[in-house]
């Protein structure tokens, strides 16, 4: 896995700062929810890239299945390459 920079909102950043440095532990669930949403977005982007430019047809097919599943597209509405 290649590490890359990612962006988070300043609101999330300051929630994390308040949680860590000011012991505002009531922010935990909000922080977790926003990080989970960010991780979902990152995964969907990776799967989309895999679907479009994967090295082999098998990798492209696997990426397409993961991407379509994440978007909730029913198998009957998917196209074949």
Secondary structure, DSSP 8 states (H G I E B T S, - for coil): ---------HHHHHHHHHHHHS--GGGHHHHHHHHHHHHHHHHHHHHHHHHHH-SSHHHHHHHHHHHHHHHT--GGG----
